[in-house]
Amino acid sequence: MSSDDQANTLDIIKASTTDIIELLAAQKSAFPDDPYNLNEADFEEAINSPSQSIWIAKHDNQFAGYIALNDKRLRPWTGLDNLIVLERFWGKKIGRKLLLHAIKNATRPIIRLFVEKNNLPAVKLYKTEGFWHLYSKANHYENNDSALVMFLKT
Ligand SMILES: CC(C)(COP(=O)(O)OP(=O)(O)OC[C@H]1O[C@@H](n2cnc3c(N)ncnc32)[C@H](O)[C@@H]1OP(=O)(O)O)[C@@H](O)C(=O)NCCC(=O)NCCS
């Protein structure tokens, strides 16, 4: 547990199945039409699988956002998915704290993520924390936007 100032607390805890409703709602509010969104069964599997983890940020005990990690077979990297902070909590350094927590808890020496090219707040955050944009995937998203594929060597 850490304090972001004298009045507020920020806890980062591992998700459990009782968090799935809030995880689904957060994902939907950030990415209403993303075909890569997880459904309820995907979240349940991610929470219960030893090769995946979901970390939730609680700001003064309120669900404020989450980040997900997965280790797929035959890949040298840990995949970082779904860094989401609820809009009302933006700008409080919760995104950065979730990202740093995920980097610390990644089990493989490389982390890979996809981010929409025009998502400047997220791209800036990832670059600041040392991620490199190695290549792009054109038309990756529903709206035909490109994804930047970024890597970090931990
Ligand atoms: C991207 C996101 C997670 C950032 O969360 P946050 O808690 O507001 O971010 P923080 O307060 O920790 O800010 C960390 C850094 O992000 C960048 N950032 C955040 N908001 C920004 C903005 N509006 N414009 C530019 N950069 C911004 C900055 O580099 C900032 O560091 P700084 O304040 O030292 O300059 C949040 O905006 C979000 O959930 N967006 C919707 C979901 C999303 O796009 N996720 C990324 C998927 S790949």
Ligand as a Chemical Component Dictionary entry (heavy atoms), coordinates in Angstrom:
data_LIG
# 
_chem_comp.id                   LIG 
_chem_comp.type                 NON-POLYMER 
_chem_comp.pdbx_formal_charge   0 
_chem_comp.three_letter_code    LIG 
# 
loop_
_chem_comp_atom.comp_id 
_chem_comp_atom.atom_id 
_chem_comp_atom.alt_atom_id 
_chem_comp_atom.type_symbol 
_chem_comp_atom.charge 
_chem_comp_atom.model_Cartn_x 
_chem_comp_atom.model_Cartn_y 
_chem_comp_atom.model_Cartn_z 
_chem_comp_atom.pdbx_ordinal 
LIG C1  C1  C 0 -3.753 6.365  -20.309 1  
LIG C2  C2  C 0 -4.325 6.349  -18.875 2  
LIG C3  C3  C 0 -4.240 4.933  -18.317 3  
LIG C4  C4  C 0 -3.476 7.286  -18.016 4  
LIG O1  O1  O 0 -3.968 7.175  -16.673 5  
LIG P1  P1  P 0 -3.773 8.348  -15.607 6  
LIG O2  O2  O 0 -3.954 7.741  -14.262 7  
LIG O3  O3  O 0 -4.619 9.507  -15.943 8  
LIG O4  O4  O 0 -2.241 8.717  -15.863 9  
LIG P2  P2  P 0 -1.231 9.335  -14.801 10 
LIG O5  O5  O 0 -1.901 10.389 -13.992 11 
LIG O6  O6  O 0 -0.539 8.233  -14.086 12 
LIG O7  O7  O 0 -0.201 10.055 -15.777 13 
LIG C5  C5  C 0 0.958  9.359  -16.191 14 
LIG C6  C6  C 0 1.493  9.941  -17.479 15 
LIG O8  O8  O 0 0.594  9.681  -18.568 16 
LIG C7  C7  C 0 0.705  10.748 -19.514 17 
LIG N1  N1  N 0 -0.579 11.428 -19.570 18 
LIG C8  C8  C 0 -1.668 11.206 -18.791 19 
LIG N2  N2  N 0 -2.684 12.002 -19.180 20 
LIG C9  C9  C 0 -2.231 12.726 -20.225 21 
LIG C10 C10 C 0 -2.810 13.683 -21.087 22 
LIG N3  N3  N 0 -4.077 14.093 -20.948 23 
LIG N4  N4  N 0 -2.052 14.192 -22.093 24 
LIG C11 C11 C 0 -0.778 13.799 -22.264 25 
LIG N5  N5  N 0 -0.167 12.881 -21.470 26 
LIG C12 C12 C 0 -0.875 12.368 -20.475 27 
LIG C13 C13 C 0 1.775  11.671 -18.986 28 
LIG O9  O9  O 0 3.019  11.209 -19.467 29 
LIG C14 C14 C 0 1.669  11.439 -17.485 30 
LIG O10 O10 O 0 2.843  11.750 -16.798 31 
LIG P3  P3  P 0 3.089  13.269 -16.292 32 
LIG O11 O11 O 0 1.835  13.669 -15.564 33 
LIG O12 O12 O 0 4.268  13.109 -15.399 34 
LIG O13 O13 O 0 3.340  14.078 -17.531 35 
LIG C15 C15 C 0 -5.802 6.878  -18.852 36 
LIG O14 O14 O 0 -5.857 8.069  -19.574 37 
LIG C16 C16 C 0 -6.818 5.901  -19.424 38 
LIG O15 O15 O 0 -7.284 5.001  -18.753 39 
LIG N6  N6  N 0 -7.198 6.107  -20.689 40 
LIG C17 C17 C 0 -8.259 5.273  -21.314 41 
LIG C18 C18 C 0 -7.798 3.855  -21.515 42 
LIG C19 C19 C 0 -6.546 3.783  -22.348 43 
LIG O16 O16 O 0 -6.433 4.418  -23.393 44 
LIG N7  N7  N 0 -5.602 2.941  -21.918 45 
LIG C20 C20 C 0 -4.369 2.658  -22.646 46 
LIG C21 C21 C 0 -4.610 1.425  -23.458 47 
LIG S1  S1  S 0 -3.167 0.956  -24.362 48 
# 
loop_
_chem_comp_bond.comp_id 
_chem_comp_bond.atom_id_1 
_chem_comp_bond.atom_id_2 
_chem_comp_bond.value_order 
_chem_comp_bond.pdbx_ordinal 
LIG C1  C2  SING 1  
LIG C2  C3  SING 2  
LIG C2  C4  SING 3  
LIG C2  C15 SING 4  
LIG C4  O1  SING 5  
LIG O1  P1  SING 6  
LIG P1  O2  DOUB 7  
LIG P1  O3  SING 8  
LIG P1  O4  SING 9  
LIG O4  P2  SING 10 
LIG P2  O5  DOUB 11 
LIG P2  O6  SING 12 
LIG P2  O7  SING 13 
LIG O7  C5  SING 14 
LIG C5  C6  SING 15 
LIG C6  O8  SING 16 
LIG C6  C14 SING 17 
LIG O8  C7  SING 18 
LIG C7  N1  SING 19 
LIG C7  C13 SING 20 
LIG N1  C8  SING 21 
LIG N1  C12 SING 22 
LIG C8  N2  DOUB 23 
LIG N2  C9  SING 24 
LIG C9  C10 SING 25 
LIG C9  C12 DOUB 26 
LIG C10 N3  SING 27 
LIG C10 N4  DOUB 28 
LIG N4  C11 SING 29 
LIG C11 N5  DOUB 30 
LIG N5  C12 SING 31 
LIG C13 O9  SING 32 
LIG C13 C14 SING 33 
LIG C14 O10 SING 34 
LIG O10 P3  SING 35 
LIG P3  O11 DOUB 36 
LIG P3  O12 SING 37 
LIG P3  O13 SING 38 
LIG C15 O14 SING 39 
LIG C15 C16 SING 40 
LIG C16 O15 DOUB 41 
LIG C16 N6  SING 42 
LIG N6  C17 SING 43 
LIG C17 C18 SING 44 
LIG C18 C19 SING 45 
LIG C19 O16 DOUB 46 
LIG C19 N7  SING 47 
LIG N7  C20 SING 48 
LIG C20 C21 SING 49 
LIG C21 S1  SING 50 
# 
